[in-house]
Amino acid sequence: MSYCTFINSLKPNEQNVHREYHDKYYGFPIHDDNELFCRLILEINQAGLSWTTILNKQQGFRKAYHNFEITGTKKKILNAS
């Protein structure tokens, strides 16, 4: 099943978060290290959870990981230790 077909099979309240991801991120090349960091963090945290859950919690991940800026996240980690 393609991601396009999958989105259309979802309940209407789940479609919006997936549609935004599909239209802006899914299948597009990544040329920015911070964007790659974002995708890696989301994928790593998805283990055992639905992708809908991860997409719905994306703003929380952005806050926790300094908007997925690698240098900001590094500073936050170093200051915490």
Phi, psi and omega in degrees: 000133178282161178297324178301314179294319179301314181301317181291342179272353182280163173294150182306324181288344177265341186294321187300313182295322178287321181296318178298315179298315180298314186284335185248336188232315187298123175084358179270141178295150179252121181244003185238130181299323180293322177292321175298317176302316178302308183296321179296315180299314180297316180295317180298318182282349180285340185312115178086353180247162176284152178295329176300317178300314181296315180296323178291334180262008185302322180295323175296320176296320179300318180293315182294328183250035173049050181057031180061027173270120186300312183294321178294321178294319179300314179299318180298318180293314181296324179288336180281340183264000000 
